[in-house]
Structure formats: structure tokens, C-alpha cells
Amino acid sequence: MENFLEYIDQSVLSLQQEEKELIAGDRKDEANFVRIRSNVYGIAKAYYGAVQKAAPEEFKDEYTRRITKLLGTWQDAYDKAKAHEDVEKTVVEEVKLQTLKEILKQFAEVV
């Protein structure tokens, strides 16, 4: 499980560096999407800590359940944004969904 936390921490550091480079290159829109990805990793790490405290004996199942529930919530937000033709919100939700799916995949491989 420590490998998973290392993965999250390394991903956040890498994304923060990428965001700084994009901002320095006057590419603020792209930097905002990288910041969103970084925030999703932060959320995943917070869930990790919460589940470790609340349900250590069934950690893997509970973490997967909570992240999957969050995926469902974000998928609903994506669907609504798309239905309302809100391009900006659709793209933001898509970035969040893709990032969370990557995290869930890595979690399944490591834990």
C-alpha cells in the first residue's frame, strides 16, 4: 500500500512541476487542467487516509467503493454538462474522470 501513496505523491509533484512550466510558458488554460489533475490526486490521497482510519480491516474494498461512488458522481456532472452543452464544464469533468480512472487502475494493480 505504501507503493500507492508513493505513486500519488510522485504524481502530484510531477503535475505541480508541469503546472509551473505551463504557467511560465504563458499557457494558463493548460496549467488549469494540470491543476485539476493534481487536485484529483489530492482527493484520492485524502480518501486513502480516511478509509485507513475508518475501515482498516476491509481497506481495499472500501477504498474502491468510495472512489467508484465518486466516479459516479463526477460522471453525472459530466453528463449534465454535456446535455447543457457547457463545453468548459464538460472538459473539466472529463479531466477529473480520466484522472480518477487512472488512479483506480493503479490502486487495483498495487494493492
Order of alpha helices (4+ residues) and beta strands (2+ residues): alpha-alpha-alpha-alpha
